């Protein structure tokens, strides 16, 4: 986790680096985790190593910049664990 300043809000977000995918295509480099569910808020801190399971989606901002993020909370099977 490289940024956690929005972890206390809903939606919460965590910026990531050095992402390793355990399943799926490695061409979609996930840059952040986002959740609209309170159960994932305030879970990780900068420097934490985490493991998460959810839905990879492409996000596009108003300027057209696109990136991939992991969306947590769409399924009861979604998880996020801090591996301190």
HTML snippet that shows the backbone in 3Dmol.js (N, CA, C, O; Angstrom):
<script src="https://3Dmol.org/build/3Dmol-min.js"></script>
<div id="view" style="width:600px;height:400px;position:relative"></div>
<script>
const pdb = `
ATOM      1  N   UNK A   1       0.858  -1.180   0.000  1.00  0.00           N
ATOM      2  CA  UNK A   1       0.000   0.000   0.000  1.00  0.00           C
ATOM      3  C   UNK A   1       0.894   1.230   0.000  1.00  0.00           C
ATOM      4  O   UNK A   1       1.760   1.385   0.862  1.00  0.00           O
ATOM      5  N   UNK A   2       0.672   2.105  -0.984  1.00  0.00           N
ATOM      6  CA  UNK A   2       1.493   3.312  -1.078  1.00  0.00           C
ATOM      7  C   UNK A   2       0.763   4.574  -0.651  1.00  0.00           C
ATOM      8  O   UNK A   2       1.400   5.598  -0.402  1.00  0.00           O
ATOM      9  N   UNK A   3      -0.575   4.519  -0.559  1.00  0.00           N
ATOM     10  CA  UNK A   3      -1.350   5.671  -0.083  1.00  0.00           C
ATOM     11  C   UNK A   3      -2.628   5.161   0.566  1.00  0.00           C
ATOM     12  O   UNK A   3      -3.295   4.266   0.046  1.00  0.00           O
ATOM     13  N   UNK A   4      -2.959   5.756   1.723  1.00  0.00           N
ATOM     14  CA  UNK A   4      -4.148   5.332   2.459  1.00  0.00           C
ATOM     15  C   UNK A   4      -4.984   6.500   2.961  1.00  0.00           C
ATOM     16  O   UNK A   4      -5.847   6.317   3.821  1.00  0.00           O
ATOM     17  N   UNK A   5      -4.741   7.704   2.436  1.00  0.00           N
ATOM     18  CA  UNK A   5      -5.433   8.887   2.947  1.00  0.00           C
ATOM     19  C   UNK A   5      -6.943   8.847   2.731  1.00  0.00           C
ATOM     20  O   UNK A   5      -7.675   9.555   3.422  1.00  0.00           O
ATOM     21  N   UNK A   6      -7.425   8.040   1.795  1.00  0.00           N
ATOM     22  CA  UNK A   6      -8.865   7.916   1.558  1.00  0.00           C
ATOM     23  C   UNK A   6      -9.425   6.611   2.117  1.00  0.00           C
ATOM     24  O   UNK A   6     -10.531   6.208   1.757  1.00  0.00           O
ATOM     25  N   UNK A   7      -8.675   5.952   2.990  1.00  0.00           N
ATOM     26  CA  UNK A   7      -9.106   4.667   3.549  1.00  0.00           C
ATOM     27  C   UNK A   7     -10.227   4.825   4.574  1.00  0.00           C
ATOM     28  O   UNK A   7     -10.967   3.874   4.824  1.00  0.00           O
ATOM     29  N   UNK A   8     -10.365   6.009   5.170  1.00  0.00           N
ATOM     30  CA  UNK A   8     -11.376   6.202   6.212  1.00  0.00           C
ATOM     31  C   UNK A   8     -12.733   6.602   5.654  1.00  0.00           C
ATOM     32  O   UNK A   8     -13.718   6.644   6.391  1.00  0.00           O
ATOM     33  N   UNK A   9     -12.794   6.893   4.369  1.00  0.00           N
ATOM     34  CA  UNK A   9     -14.033   7.356   3.741  1.00  0.00           C
ATOM     35  C   UNK A   9     -14.768   6.211   3.049  1.00  0.00           C
ATOM     36  O   UNK A   9     -14.213   5.134   2.835  1.00  0.00           O
ATOM     37  N   UNK A  10     -16.024   6.469   2.705  1.00  0.00           N
ATOM     38  CA  UNK A  10     -16.781   5.559   1.850  1.00  0.00           C
ATOM     39  C   UNK A  10     -17.181   6.348   0.617  1.00  0.00           C
ATOM     40  O   UNK A  10     -17.955   7.295   0.755  1.00  0.00           O
ATOM     41  N   UNK A  11     -16.708   6.025  -0.573  1.00  0.00           N
ATOM     42  CA  UNK A  11     -15.868   4.865  -0.887  1.00  0.00           C
ATOM     43  C   UNK A  11     -14.441   5.047  -0.372  1.00  0.00           C
ATOM     44  O   UNK A  11     -13.931   6.165  -0.300  1.00  0.00           O
ATOM     45  N   UNK A  12     -13.820   3.949  -0.022  1.00  0.00           N
ATOM     46  CA  UNK A  12     -12.429   3.975   0.411  1.00  0.00           C
ATOM     47  C   UNK A  12     -11.536   3.558  -0.750  1.00  0.00           C
ATOM     48  O   UNK A  12     -11.967   2.870  -1.676  1.00  0.00           O
ATOM     49  N   UNK A  13     -10.279   3.995  -0.676  1.00  0.00           N
ATOM     50  CA  UNK A  13      -9.334   3.579  -1.709  1.00  0.00           C
ATOM     51  C   UNK A  13      -7.934   3.461  -1.125  1.00  0.00           C
ATOM     52  O   UNK A  13      -7.572   4.152  -0.173  1.00  0.00           O
ATOM     53  N   UNK A  14      -7.166   2.571  -1.722  1.00  0.00           N
ATOM     54  CA  UNK A  14      -5.776   2.332  -1.357  1.00  0.00           C
ATOM     55  C   UNK A  14      -4.963   2.292  -2.646  1.00  0.00           C
ATOM     56  O   UNK A  14      -5.277   1.513  -3.547  1.00  0.00           O
ATOM     57  N   UNK A  15      -3.932   3.113  -2.747  1.00  0.00           N
ATOM     58  CA  UNK A  15      -3.034   3.054  -3.901  1.00  0.00           C
ATOM     59  C   UNK A  15      -2.027   1.936  -3.683  1.00  0.00           C
ATOM     60  O   UNK A  15      -1.606   1.674  -2.556  1.00  0.00           O
ATOM     61  N   UNK A  16      -1.644   1.274  -4.785  1.00  0.00           N
ATOM     62  CA  UNK A  16      -0.788   0.090  -4.702  1.00  0.00           C
ATOM     63  C   UNK A  16       0.432   0.211  -5.595  1.00  0.00           C
ATOM     64  O   UNK A  16       0.443   0.967  -6.566  1.00  0.00           O
ATOM     65  N   UNK A  17       1.451  -0.545  -5.249  1.00  0.00           N
ATOM     66  CA  UNK A  17       2.618  -0.730  -6.096  1.00  0.00           C
ATOM     67  C   UNK A  17       3.098  -2.169  -5.922  1.00  0.00           C
ATOM     68  O   UNK A  17       2.733  -2.831  -4.950  1.00  0.00           O
ATOM     69  N   UNK A  18       3.902  -2.650  -6.844  1.00  0.00           N
ATOM     70  CA  UNK A  18       4.436  -4.024  -6.796  1.00  0.00           C
ATOM     71  C   UNK A  18       3.321  -5.059  -6.683  1.00  0.00           C
ATOM     72  O   UNK A  18       3.384  -5.955  -5.842  1.00  0.00           O
ATOM     73  N   UNK A  19       2.313  -4.936  -7.520  1.00  0.00           N
ATOM     74  CA  UNK A  19       1.158  -5.835  -7.495  1.00  0.00           C
ATOM     75  C   UNK A  19       1.506  -7.147  -8.187  1.00  0.00           C
ATOM     76  O   UNK A  19       2.085  -7.150  -9.273  1.00  0.00           O
ATOM     77  N   UNK A  20       1.151  -8.255  -7.555  1.00  0.00           N
ATOM     78  CA  UNK A  20       1.304  -9.573  -8.140  1.00  0.00           C
ATOM     79  C   UNK A  20      -0.071 -10.208  -8.202  1.00  0.00           C
ATOM     80  O   UNK A  20      -0.729 -10.378  -7.175  1.00  0.00           O
ATOM     81  N   UNK A  21      -0.507 -10.561  -9.406  1.00  0.00           N
ATOM     82  CA  UNK A  21      -1.802 -11.207  -9.562  1.00  0.00           C
ATOM     83  C   UNK A  21      -1.656 -12.707  -9.367  1.00  0.00           C
ATOM     84  O   UNK A  21      -0.766 -13.332  -9.943  1.00  0.00           O
ATOM     85  N   UNK A  22      -2.529 -13.279  -8.557  1.00  0.00           N
ATOM     86  CA  UNK A  22      -2.513 -14.723  -8.325  1.00  0.00           C
ATOM     87  C   UNK A  22      -3.400 -15.450  -9.321  1.00  0.00           C
ATOM     88  O   UNK A  22      -3.207 -16.638  -9.579  1.00  0.00           O
ATOM     89  N   UNK A  23      -4.387 -14.727  -9.892  1.00  0.00           N
ATOM     90  CA  UNK A  23      -5.265 -15.260 -10.930  1.00  0.00           C
ATOM     91  C   UNK A  23      -5.536 -14.147 -11.928  1.00  0.00           C
ATOM     92  O   UNK A  23      -5.476 -12.965 -11.590  1.00  0.00           O
ATOM     93  N   UNK A  24      -5.833 -14.538 -13.155  1.00  0.00           N
ATOM     94  CA  UNK A  24      -6.188 -13.564 -14.177  1.00  0.00           C
ATOM     95  C   UNK A  24      -5.005 -13.126 -14.998  1.00  0.00           C
ATOM     96  O   UNK A  24      -3.901 -13.657 -14.873  1.00  0.00           O
ATOM     97  N   UNK A  25      -5.257 -12.146 -15.843  1.00  0.00           N
ATOM     98  CA  UNK A  25      -4.270 -11.656 -16.795  1.00  0.00           C
ATOM     99  C   UNK A  25      -3.328 -10.652 -16.148  1.00  0.00           C
ATOM    100  O   UNK A  25      -3.770  -9.745 -15.443  1.00  0.00           O
ATOM    101  N   UNK A  26      -2.033 -10.813 -16.386  1.00  0.00           N
ATOM    102  CA  UNK A  26      -1.049  -9.889 -15.832  1.00  0.00           C
ATOM    103  C   UNK A  26      -0.939  -8.605 -16.644  1.00  0.00           C
ATOM    104  O   UNK A  26      -0.237  -7.680 -16.235  1.00  0.00           O
ATOM    105  N   UNK A  27      -1.621  -8.530 -17.794  1.00  0.00           N
ATOM    106  CA  UNK A  27      -1.554  -7.308 -18.599  1.00  0.00           C
ATOM    107  C   UNK A  27      -2.373  -6.177 -17.983  1.00  0.00           C
ATOM    108  O   UNK A  27      -2.170  -5.012 -18.323  1.00  0.00           O
ATOM    109  N   UNK A  28      -3.287  -6.505 -17.090  1.00  0.00           N
ATOM    110  CA  UNK A  28      -4.096  -5.489 -16.416  1.00  0.00           C
ATOM    111  C   UNK A  28      -3.483  -5.186 -15.054  1.00  0.00           C
ATOM    112  O   UNK A  28      -3.893  -5.761 -14.046  1.00  0.00           O
ATOM    113  N   UNK A  29      -2.508  -4.289 -15.020  1.00  0.00           N
ATOM    114  CA  UNK A  29      -1.831  -3.955 -13.782  1.00  0.00           C
ATOM    115  C   UNK A  29      -2.766  -3.146 -12.886  1.00  0.00           C
ATOM    116  O   UNK A  29      -3.160  -2.031 -13.231  1.00  0.00           O
ATOM    117  N   UNK A  30      -3.110  -3.709 -11.752  1.00  0.00           N
ATOM    118  CA  UNK A  30      -4.005  -3.060 -10.802  1.00  0.00           C
ATOM    119  C   UNK A  30      -3.225  -1.993 -10.043  1.00  0.00           C
ATOM    120  O   UNK A  30      -2.168  -2.276  -9.478  1.00  0.00           O
ATOM    121  N   UNK A  31      -3.746  -0.759 -10.028  1.00  0.00           N
ATOM    122  CA  UNK A  31      -3.065   0.356  -9.383  1.00  0.00           C
ATOM    123  C   UNK A  31      -3.688   0.765  -8.059  1.00  0.00           C
ATOM    124  O   UNK A  31      -3.074   1.493  -7.279  1.00  0.00           O
ATOM    125  N   UNK A  32      -4.914   0.298  -7.799  1.00  0.00           N
ATOM    126  CA  UNK A  32      -5.561   0.667  -6.543  1.00  0.00           C
ATOM    127  C   UNK A  32      -6.653  -0.327  -6.180  1.00  0.00           C
ATOM    128  O   UNK A  32      -7.117  -1.105  -7.014  1.00  0.00           O
ATOM    129  N   UNK A  33      -7.045  -0.281  -4.923  1.00  0.00           N
ATOM    130  CA  UNK A  33      -8.205  -1.009  -4.426  1.00  0.00           C
ATOM    131  C   UNK A  33      -9.248   0.026  -4.060  1.00  0.00           C
ATOM    132  O   UNK A  33      -8.933   1.043  -3.442  1.00  0.00           O
ATOM    133  N   UNK A  34     -10.501  -0.234  -4.443  1.00  0.00           N
ATOM    134  CA  UNK A  34     -11.616   0.667  -4.136  1.00  0.00           C
ATOM    135  C   UNK A  34     -12.768  -0.165  -3.589  1.00  0.00           C
ATOM    136  O   UNK A  34     -13.016  -1.281  -4.046  1.00  0.00           O
ATOM    137  N   UNK A  35     -13.475   0.399  -2.594  1.00  0.00           N
ATOM    138  CA  UNK A  35     -14.667  -0.271  -2.085  1.00  0.00           C
ATOM    139  C   UNK A  35     -15.716   0.756  -1.689  1.00  0.00           C
ATOM    140  O   UNK A  35     -15.405   1.796  -1.108  1.00  0.00           O
ATOM    141  N   UNK A  36     -16.957   0.443  -2.014  1.00  0.00           N
ATOM    142  CA  UNK A  36     -18.090   1.265  -1.616  1.00  0.00           C
ATOM    143  C   UNK A  36     -18.768   0.685  -0.371  1.00  0.00           C
ATOM    144  O   UNK A  36     -19.849   1.128   0.017  1.00  0.00           O
ATOM    145  N   UNK A  37     -18.131  -0.299   0.246  1.00  0.00           N
ATOM    146  CA  UNK A  37     -18.638  -0.970   1.445  1.00  0.00           C
ATOM    147  C   UNK A  37     -17.779  -0.602   2.648  1.00  0.00           C
ATOM    148  O   UNK A  37     -16.552  -0.595   2.552  1.00  0.00           O
ATOM    149  N   UNK A  38     -18.395  -0.303   3.753  1.00  0.00           N
ATOM    150  CA  UNK A  38     -17.693   0.117   4.956  1.00  0.00           C
ATOM    151  C   UNK A  38     -16.776  -0.928   5.554  1.00  0.00           C
ATOM    152  O   UNK A  38     -15.840  -0.582   6.275  1.00  0.00           O
ATOM    153  N   UNK A  39     -17.020  -2.195   5.273  1.00  0.00           N
ATOM    154  CA  UNK A  39     -16.197  -3.236   5.903  1.00  0.00           C
ATOM    155  C   UNK A  39     -14.758  -3.255   5.420  1.00  0.00           C
ATOM    156  O   UNK A  39     -13.911  -3.884   6.054  1.00  0.00           O
ATOM    157  N   UNK A  40     -14.457  -2.582   4.311  1.00  0.00           N
ATOM    158  CA  UNK A  40     -13.086  -2.522   3.816  1.00  0.00           C
ATOM    159  C   UNK A  40     -12.398  -1.200   4.140  1.00  0.00           C
ATOM    160  O   UNK A  40     -11.234  -1.006   3.790  1.00  0.00           O
ATOM    161  N   UNK A  41     -13.103  -0.297   4.800  1.00  0.00           N
ATOM    162  CA  UNK A  41     -12.528   1.001   5.167  1.00  0.00           C
ATOM    163  C   UNK A  41     -11.544   0.849   6.318  1.00  0.00           C
ATOM    164  O   UNK A  41     -11.740   0.045   7.229  1.00  0.00           O
ATOM    165  N   UNK A  42     -10.482   1.642   6.251  1.00  0.00           N
ATOM    166  CA  UNK A  42      -9.508   1.760   7.337  1.00  0.00           C
ATOM    167  C   UNK A  42      -8.895   0.415   7.734  1.00  0.00           C
ATOM    168  O   UNK A  42      -8.690   0.148   8.918  1.00  0.00           O
ATOM    169  N   UNK A  43      -8.605  -0.429   6.742  1.00  0.00           N
ATOM    170  CA  UNK A  43      -8.048  -1.751   7.013  1.00  0.00           C
ATOM    171  C   UNK A  43      -6.526  -1.810   6.876  1.00  0.00           C
ATOM    172  O   UNK A  43      -5.873  -2.559   7.602  1.00  0.00           O
ATOM    173  N   UNK A  44      -5.959  -1.039   5.966  1.00  0.00           N
ATOM    174  CA  UNK A  44      -4.523  -1.132   5.692  1.00  0.00           C
ATOM    175  C   UNK A  44      -3.873   0.246   5.799  1.00  0.00           C
ATOM    176  O   UNK A  44      -4.538   1.276   5.685  1.00  0.00           O
ATOM    177  N   UNK A  45      -2.587   0.240   6.016  1.00  0.00           N
ATOM    178  CA  UNK A  45      -1.788   1.461   6.148  1.00  0.00           C
ATOM    179  C   UNK A  45      -0.652   1.447   5.118  1.00  0.00           C
ATOM    180  O   UNK A  45      -0.297   0.400   4.576  1.00  0.00           O
ATOM    181  N   UNK A  46      -0.099   2.622   4.866  1.00  0.00           N
ATOM    182  CA  UNK A  46       1.042   2.733   3.957  1.00  0.00           C
ATOM    183  C   UNK A  46       2.146   1.794   4.435  1.00  0.00           C
ATOM    184  O   UNK A  46       2.491   1.768   5.617  1.00  0.00           O
ATOM    185  N   UNK A  47       2.684   1.036   3.509  1.00  0.00           N
ATOM    186  CA  UNK A  47       3.743   0.084   3.805  1.00  0.00           C
ATOM    187  C   UNK A  47       3.257  -1.327   4.062  1.00  0.00           C
ATOM    188  O   UNK A  47       4.056  -2.264   4.063  1.00  0.00           O
ATOM    189  N   UNK A  48       1.952  -1.499   4.282  1.00  0.00           N
ATOM    190  CA  UNK A  48       1.409  -2.841   4.514  1.00  0.00           C
ATOM    191  C   UNK A  48       1.428  -3.662   3.243  1.00  0.00           C
ATOM    192  O   UNK A  48       1.223  -3.141   2.147  1.00  0.00           O
ATOM    193  N   UNK A  49       1.675  -4.945   3.400  1.00  0.00           N
ATOM    194  CA  UNK A  49       1.537  -5.933   2.341  1.00  0.00           C
ATOM    195  C   UNK A  49       0.156  -6.541   2.513  1.00  0.00           C
ATOM    196  O   UNK A  49      -0.187  -6.997   3.604  1.00  0.00           O
ATOM    197  N   UNK A  50      -0.637  -6.555   1.457  1.00  0.00           N
ATOM    198  CA  UNK A  50      -1.998  -7.070   1.562  1.00  0.00           C
ATOM    199  C   UNK A  50      -2.254  -8.129   0.505  1.00  0.00           C
ATOM    200  O   UNK A  50      -1.565  -8.210  -0.512  1.00  0.00           O
ATOM    201  N   UNK A  51      -3.265  -8.934   0.779  1.00  0.00           N
ATOM    202  CA  UNK A  51      -3.788  -9.880  -0.205  1.00  0.00           C
ATOM    203  C   UNK A  51      -5.276  -9.609  -0.305  1.00  0.00           C
ATOM    204  O   UNK A  51      -5.969  -9.548   0.711  1.00  0.00           O
ATOM    205  N   UNK A  52      -5.773  -9.445  -1.527  1.00  0.00           N
ATOM    206  CA  UNK A  52      -7.176  -9.094  -1.723  1.00  0.00           C
ATOM    207  C   UNK A  52      -7.767  -9.877  -2.884  1.00  0.00           C
ATOM    208  O   UNK A  52      -7.069 -10.273  -3.817  1.00  0.00           O
ATOM    209  N   UNK A  53      -9.070 -10.087  -2.798  1.00  0.00           N
ATOM    210  CA  UNK A  53      -9.801 -10.799  -3.834  1.00  0.00           C
ATOM    211  C   UNK A  53     -11.070 -10.016  -4.134  1.00  0.00           C
ATOM    212  O   UNK A  53     -11.844  -9.702  -3.229  1.00  0.00           O
ATOM    213  N   UNK A  54     -11.280  -9.705  -5.408  1.00  0.00           N
ATOM    214  CA  UNK A  54     -12.457  -8.948  -5.817  1.00  0.00           C
ATOM    215  C   UNK A  54     -12.596  -8.956  -7.324  1.00  0.00           C
ATOM    216  O   UNK A  54     -12.214  -9.917  -7.991  1.00  0.00           O
ATOM    217  N   UNK A  55     -13.142  -7.882  -7.852  1.00  0.00           N
ATOM    218  CA  UNK A  55     -13.387  -7.753  -9.288  1.00  0.00           C
ATOM    219  C   UNK A  55     -12.448  -6.706  -9.875  1.00  0.00           C
ATOM    220  O   UNK A  55     -12.438  -5.560  -9.425  1.00  0.00           O
ATOM    221  N   UNK A  56     -11.660  -7.089 -10.877  1.00  0.00           N
ATOM    222  CA  UNK A  56     -10.807  -6.121 -11.568  1.00  0.00           C
ATOM    223  C   UNK A  56     -11.665  -5.372 -12.576  1.00  0.00           C
ATOM    224  O   UNK A  56     -12.381  -5.978 -13.373  1.00  0.00           O
ATOM    225  N   UNK A  57     -11.582  -4.049 -12.530  1.00  0.00           N
ATOM    226  CA  UNK A  57     -12.327  -3.227 -13.473  1.00  0.00           C
ATOM    227  C   UNK A  57     -11.441  -2.117 -14.001  1.00  0.00           C
ATOM    228  O   UNK A  57     -10.455  -1.731 -13.373  1.00  0.00           O
ATOM    229  N   UNK A  58     -11.812  -1.613 -15.167  1.00  0.00           N
ATOM    230  CA  UNK A  58     -11.110  -0.474 -15.738  1.00  0.00           C
ATOM    231  C   UNK A  58     -11.852   0.784 -15.331  1.00  0.00           C
ATOM    232  O   UNK A  58     -13.074   0.860 -15.455  1.00  0.00           O
ATOM    233  N   UNK A  59     -11.110   1.773 -14.844  1.00  0.00           N
ATOM    234  CA  UNK A  59     -11.686   3.068 -14.492  1.00  0.00           C
ATOM    235  C   UNK A  59     -11.150   4.103 -15.470  1.00  0.00           C
ATOM    236  O   UNK A  59     -10.009   4.007 -15.922  1.00  0.00           O
ATOM    237  N   UNK A  60     -11.972   5.088 -15.794  1.00  0.00           N
ATOM    238  CA  UNK A  60     -11.581   6.157 -16.711  1.00  0.00           C
ATOM    239  C   UNK A  60     -12.001   7.482 -16.101  1.00  0.00           C
ATOM    240  O   UNK A  60     -13.165   7.665 -15.744  1.00  0.00           O
ATOM    241  N   UNK A  61     -11.044   8.417 -15.978  1.00  0.00           N
ATOM    242  CA  UNK A  61     -11.399   9.727 -15.430  1.00  0.00           C
ATOM    243  C   UNK A  61     -11.934  10.643 -16.526  1.00  0.00           C
ATOM    244  O   UNK A  61     -11.977  10.252 -17.692  1.00  0.00           O
ATOM    245  N   UNK A  62     -12.333  11.833 -16.171  1.00  0.00           N
ATOM    246  CA  UNK A  62     -12.958  12.761 -17.123  1.00  0.00           C
ATOM    247  C   UNK A  62     -12.042  13.178 -18.271  1.00  0.00           C
ATOM    248  O   UNK A  62     -12.513  13.559 -19.343  1.00  0.00           O
ATOM    249  N   UNK A  63     -10.732  13.104 -18.040  1.00  0.00           N
ATOM    250  CA  UNK A  63      -9.790  13.465 -19.099  1.00  0.00           C
ATOM    251  C   UNK A  63      -9.490  12.307 -20.040  1.00  0.00           C
ATOM    252  O   UNK A  63      -8.772  12.479 -21.025  1.00  0.00           O
ATOM    253  N   UNK A  64     -10.040  11.120 -19.744  1.00  0.00           N
ATOM    254  CA  UNK A  64      -9.829   9.963 -20.593  1.00  0.00           C
ATOM    255  C   UNK A  64      -8.716   9.044 -20.132  1.00  0.00           C
ATOM    256  O   UNK A  64      -8.475   8.012 -20.757  1.00  0.00           O
ATOM    257  N   UNK A  65      -8.030   9.396 -19.050  1.00  0.00           N
ATOM    258  CA  UNK A  65      -6.974   8.539 -18.502  1.00  0.00           C
ATOM    259  C   UNK A  65      -7.602   7.273 -17.918  1.00  0.00           C
ATOM    260  O   UNK A  65      -8.545   7.351 -17.131  1.00  0.00           O
ATOM    261  N   UNK A  66      -7.077   6.109 -18.306  1.00  0.00           N
ATOM    262  CA  UNK A  66      -7.633   4.829 -17.864  1.00  0.00           C
ATOM    263  C   UNK A  66      -6.617   4.068 -17.013  1.00  0.00           C
ATOM    264  O   UNK A  66      -5.410   4.175 -17.230  1.00  0.00           O
ATOM    265  N   UNK A  67      -7.113   3.306 -16.051  1.00  0.00           N
ATOM    266  CA  UNK A  67      -6.291   2.452 -15.201  1.00  0.00           C
ATOM    267  C   UNK A  67      -7.164   1.312 -14.689  1.00  0.00           C
ATOM    268  O   UNK A  67      -8.386   1.340 -14.838  1.00  0.00           O
ATOM    269  N   UNK A  68      -6.535   0.320 -14.089  1.00  0.00           N
ATOM    270  CA  UNK A  68      -7.268  -0.822 -13.535  1.00  0.00           C
ATOM    271  C   UNK A  68      -7.242  -0.765 -12.017  1.00  0.00           C
ATOM    272  O   UNK A  68      -6.249  -0.363 -11.410  1.00  0.00           O
ATOM    273  N   UNK A  69      -8.349  -1.175 -11.417  1.00  0.00           N
ATOM    274  CA  UNK A  69      -8.452  -1.205  -9.970  1.00  0.00           C
ATOM    275  C   UNK A  69      -9.195  -2.467  -9.546  1.00  0.00           C
ATOM    276  O   UNK A  69      -9.923  -3.073 -10.333  1.00  0.00           O
ATOM    277  N   UNK A  70      -8.999  -2.842  -8.304  1.00  0.00           N
ATOM    278  CA  UNK A  70      -9.690  -3.990  -7.739  1.00  0.00           C
ATOM    279  C   UNK A  70     -10.856  -3.469  -6.924  1.00  0.00           C
ATOM    280  O   UNK A  70     -10.666  -2.737  -5.952  1.00  0.00           O
ATOM    281  N   UNK A  71     -12.055  -3.842  -7.316  1.00  0.00           N
ATOM    282  CA  UNK A  71     -13.275  -3.422  -6.631  1.00  0.00           C
ATOM    283  C   UNK A  71     -13.653  -4.487  -5.607  1.00  0.00           C
ATOM    284  O   UNK A  71     -13.816  -5.657  -5.954  1.00  0.00           O
ATOM    285  N   UNK A  72     -13.792  -4.083  -4.352  1.00  0.00           N
ATOM    286  CA  UNK A  72     -14.180  -4.989  -3.276  1.00  0.00           C
ATOM    287  C   UNK A  72     -15.589  -4.655  -2.814  1.00  0.00           C
ATOM    288  O   UNK A  72     -15.951  -3.485  -2.685  1.00  0.00           O
ATOM    289  N   UNK A  73     -16.387  -5.698  -2.564  1.00  0.00           N
ATOM    290  CA  UNK A  73     -17.716  -5.495  -2.013  1.00  0.00           C
ATOM    291  C   UNK A  73     -18.850  -5.873  -2.929  1.00  0.00           C
ATOM    292  O   UNK A  73     -20.008  -5.823  -2.514  1.00  0.00           O
ATOM    293  N   UNK A  74     -18.563  -6.252  -4.163  1.00  0.00           N
ATOM    294  CA  UNK A  74     -19.615  -6.702  -5.072  1.00  0.00           C
ATOM    295  C   UNK A  74     -20.094  -8.103  -4.726  1.00  0.00           C
ATOM    296  O   UNK A  74     -21.215  -8.478  -5.068  1.00  0.00           O
ATOM    297  N   UNK A  75     -19.264  -8.869  -4.057  1.00  0.00           N
ATOM    298  CA  UNK A  75     -19.581 -10.246  -3.710  1.00  0.00           C
ATOM    299  C   UNK A  75     -19.255 -10.484  -2.234  1.00  0.00           C
ATOM    300  O   UNK A  75     -18.334  -9.873  -1.692  1.00  0.00           O
ATOM    301  N   UNK A  76     -20.004 -11.363  -1.596  1.00  0.00           N
ATOM    302  CA  UNK A  76     -19.700 -11.709  -0.198  1.00  0.00           C
ATOM    303  C   UNK A  76     -18.372 -12.443  -0.092  1.00  0.00           C
ATOM    304  O   UNK A  76     -17.810 -12.543   0.998  1.00  0.00           O
ATOM    305  N   UNK A  77     -17.858 -12.962  -1.212  1.00  0.00           N
ATOM    306  CA  UNK A  77     -16.582 -13.677  -1.227  1.00  0.00           C
ATOM    307  C   UNK A  77     -15.382 -12.728  -1.324  1.00  0.00           C
ATOM    308  O   UNK A  77     -14.245 -13.180  -1.191  1.00  0.00           O
ATOM    309  N   UNK A  78     -15.600 -11.437  -1.551  1.00  0.00           N
ATOM    310  CA  UNK A  78     -14.504 -10.470  -1.641  1.00  0.00           C
ATOM    311  C   UNK A  78     -13.793 -10.367  -0.293  1.00  0.00           C
ATOM    312  O   UNK A  78     -14.432 -10.357   0.760  1.00  0.00           O
ATOM    313  N   UNK A  79     -12.465 -10.290  -0.340  1.00  0.00           N
ATOM    314  CA  UNK A  79     -11.670 -10.240   0.888  1.00  0.00           C
ATOM    315  C   UNK A  79     -10.501  -9.288   0.758  1.00  0.00           C
ATOM    316  O   UNK A  79     -10.067  -8.950  -0.344  1.00  0.00           O
ATOM    317  N   UNK A  80     -10.000  -8.862   1.905  1.00  0.00           N
ATOM    318  CA  UNK A  80      -8.745  -8.114   1.974  1.00  0.00           C
ATOM    319  C   UNK A  80      -8.096  -8.452   3.315  1.00  0.00           C
ATOM    320  O   UNK A  80      -8.690  -8.251   4.375  1.00  0.00           O
ATOM    321  N   UNK A  81      -6.861  -8.972   3.252  1.00  0.00           N
ATOM    322  CA  UNK A  81      -6.125  -9.342   4.435  1.00  0.00           C
ATOM    323  C   UNK A  81      -4.822  -8.553   4.479  1.00  0.00           C
ATOM    324  O   UNK A  81      -4.140  -8.427   3.462  1.00  0.00           O
ATOM    325  N   UNK A  82      -4.475  -8.030   5.632  1.00  0.00           N
ATOM    326  CA  UNK A  82      -3.182  -7.374   5.824  1.00  0.00           C
ATOM    327  C   UNK A  82      -2.198  -8.426   6.273  1.00  0.00           C
ATOM    328  O   UNK A  82      -2.445  -9.155   7.234  1.00  0.00           O
ATOM    329  N   UNK A  83      -1.072  -8.502   5.567  1.00  0.00           N
ATOM    330  CA  UNK A  83      -0.040  -9.506   5.831  1.00  0.00           C
ATOM    331  C   UNK A  83       1.144  -8.824   6.517  1.00  0.00           C
ATOM    332  O   UNK A  83       2.240  -8.785   5.958  1.00  0.00           O
ATOM    333  N   UNK A  84       0.944  -8.306   7.678  1.00  0.00           N
ATOM    334  CA  UNK A  84       1.986  -7.500   8.359  1.00  0.00           C
ATOM    335  C   UNK A  84       3.171  -8.291   8.676  1.00  0.00           C
ATOM    336  O   UNK A  84       4.129  -7.767   9.244  1.00  0.00           O
TER     337      UNK A  84
END
`;
const viewer = $3Dmol.createViewer("view");
viewer.addModel(pdb, "pdb");
viewer.setStyle({}, {cartoon: {color: "spectrum"}});
viewer.zoomTo();
viewer.render();
</script>
